[in-house]
Amino acid sequence: MSTPSAPRLGAPASVVAAPAAAADFADVVVGAVDAAADADAAADAVVAAARADAAAARADVAAAVVGVTGRPRAGTTAGGASVRTLTLGQARRIAVAAQGLDRPRPAPGTATMAHLGRVIDRIGLLQIDSVNVLARAHLLALYSRLGAYDVALPERAGGRAPRRLVEFWAHEASFVPPRTYQLLRWRMERYRERNHWGRELDHNPGLLAAVRALVAEEGPVTATQVHAALGARRGAKEGWGWNWTPAKHALEHLFDVGEIAVAHRTAQFERAYDLTERVLPPAVLAAPVPAEADAVRELVAIGARAHGIGTQRCLADYFRLPAAATGRAIAELVAEGTLEPVHVRGWGRPAYLHAAARVPRRTHARTLLAPFDPLVFERRRLAELWGMHYRIGIYTPRGQRTHGYYVLPFLLGEHLVARVDLKADRQSGLLRVRAAHAEERAGVPGLPRGDGAWPRRGAVAEALVAELAEMAGWLGLGAVVVDPDAGGDLAADLRAARP
């Protein structure tokens, strides 16, 4: 797929009527990898409690963390000690605040590298996705927290020394701080042991050494450049990834095992590879690489801070960690006071509150969320906190889509109140609303009674129109349009609302 140039800041937009949107982009034939994060935690309970190395009372807490003796009754640990009980509303607000989504965004165009750094420190990673129907996933996640910022900021952060962001497999392919890259060294060793690309490389003896030498001599280089230099023949196209050249397989192997890293992305969003020691900052390279157990514990702590509150499944999912190792890490973090076991009313399993989490009485968030935003990573948590059963649409055949192709949830206050299918029509200079659906308060768990607990439909439409106008300006698009054939029960309200 060809990639338009990255969006730059543009003028404010208005909502107008427009002709129907262009046909859907072709379905992206990729698979989503589900985290194996909710596996047999109970089997590792004794180990987790032993590693806690705390007093007997804390050992009881650690046992509850891993769920040793079955599920403790609500509001207790396995040893019978009482724990704090939080409402679902409190849990929602904690989650929104932990992601920094309730904080005022900088004025349009004023966000700095310091703003970007604070976002990364807070959420820990940015998932990468190549779909550019609206904007790349990592750019959208930053927009949700920074508003209309200059996308040159993340380009500089990940493409110039000293790099503040580097790529590796974290949640999925992600940008992470260089220090977090080093916390994932154990994963690189697993890839080396597994030798995923070994069969393909066995057919091309000497290729791996040739690619390694070429990167060392010429890097940064793209797969296209390596292919041209070495003349490796492309295989038959059978599906996603399988039409890669042998040279690309070699590059991916070297990337997976940490011998090379991504120095930057090209204008076509192609990776440019270089030796890892030329990509990571010297201070990071000089620091000792943590042992696997220590690294996993720190990754769980990063995920827990980004969640504010979550279950073992949530904390494992953030960095795609094994369930058993996550359970042991949680036990240790509870013992040291970084995590507090809590009971969330309505949840049938233990939850953990990060020591730094805020419990605000209300939040004033207003933003659109990318399909790959960290707030919506873990779908069970999404359903249990916000009542939203969410599918993006890009992996679903057209006839089976319920809300559209590239669907973004709309966060207002502490609630996900709508979802919209959007497309950046760059040729026409329009941000197109292809569908808009309102969420129903009846589906939100733990919602208190009273008119103030859920925003009025008109207020939702007005806030969404304002947010769409700001997004269109950020993308450099001149207007927001609601297509005449736009689906969803909120489309007419958006047409009637005034920016």
Number of C-alpha atoms within 10 A of each C-alpha: 9 7 13 12 10 17 19 16 18 19 15 19 24 21 24 15 12 15 11 15 19 11 6 14 12 11 13 15 11 11 8 8 9 10 20 14 23 16 13 14 22 20 13 18 23 16 15 28 26 15 16 23 15 17 10 11 14 22 23 20 28 34 29 28 35 31 24 20 13 12 17 18 14 19 18 20 25 21 17 14 13 16 15 13 16 17 14 21 25 22 22 24 26 27 25 27 24 24 22 20 26 24 15 13 20 15 11 16 16 13 17 13 14 10 18 19 15 12 20 20 15 17 22 23 30 27 23 20 16 14 15 16 17 22 20 19 22 20 23 22 26 22 22 21 25 25 23 25 26 23 19 13 17 20 17 16 20 23 21 14 14 15 18 22 29 23 23 24 19 23 23 20 14 20 26 25 22 22 18 21 21 21 19 21 19 18 20 21 14 13 18 17 10 10 14 15 18 14 9 13 18 12 10 14 10 10 18 19 10 15 21 18 13 17 19 17 12 12 18 21 20 22 22 14 14 23 18 12 12 14 12 16 13 14 11 10 10 8 10 11 11 12 14 18 21 25 27 20 21 24 24 18 22 23 22 23 19 22 15 24 26 24 27 26 15 13 11 12 15 16 19 20 26 26 22 18 14 17 24 25 16 11 10 15 16 9 10 8 16 15 11 15 14 13 19 24 21 17 25 26 19 21 25 30 26 29 28 25 29 26 23 26 24 25 29 30 24 25 23 21 22 19 24 23 19 27 32 27 29 31 30 25 23 23 23 14 13 17 25 21 28 24 24 24 16 14 15 12 18 23 23 25 25 25 15 13 18 17 19 15 9 15 19 16 23 25 26 26 25 26 22 21 22 21 21 17 16 18 15 16 19 17 16 17 24 23 20 24 12 18 18 19 20 21 16 16 12 14 7 9 14 16 21 27 26 25 26 24 26 25 24 23 20 25 26 24 25 22 26 26 23 23 22 20 16 16 7 11 15 25 29 28 25 27 23 28 21 20 21 14 16 9 13 21 16 17 16 12 8 7 8 8 13 19 14 11 16 14 12 23 25 17 21 26 23 21 18 27 24 24 26 27 24 25 27 21 28 21 22 29 26 26 20 16 14 20 20 18 13 21 22 15 17 23 17 14 17 14 18
